[in-house]
Amino acid sequence: MLTAIAGAIALIPGGGASVAAGAKALDYLLHCGTCLKILAVLVAVGFTALHVHREEVAHCEERIEIDHRKAAAAAAQRDKDAAKDLGDFFTPKLDALRKQNAVLEEKVKAYAKQKPPAAAAGKPSACRLGDAAGLLRPPASR
């Protein structure tokens, strides 16, 4: 029966001959008792290999997912440790700079409240820089 089908398939243009050859080979294997036993063993081995492969793939996917979760947790812990180390290192330095900045801000506010010496005396300044020229010198040098 497969021989008749193979002959019909061979007439199909564009590759029908190779399909027909495959059908003839299958027909030969189905009529041979020893070949049927070999085919049954090959199918059983192939099915077993496919089944084992699917189980291994599933197991590997589980392991990969677990490894990804562990890696994410480790990365979060590393980030937390790095933030703590940076905070421990830079917080004292930043606090010292804030204290220094506060002192300098007070000096700026005190400087802004000062009146130019000429304006304090009520006479115009003879300096080309204007009345504010006296503010540029420290009080000890006036």
Secondary structure as GFF3:
##gff-version 3
##sequence-region A 1 142
A	DSSP	alpha_helix	2	10	.	.	.	ID=ss1
A	DSSP	alpha_helix	16	31	.	.	.	ID=ss2
A	DSSP	alpha_helix	33	113	.	.	.	ID=ss3
A	DSSP	alpha_helix	117	121	.	.	.	ID=ss4
A	DSSP	three_ten_helix	131	136	.	.	.	ID=ss5
A	DSSP	three_ten_helix	139	141	.	.	.	ID=ss6
###
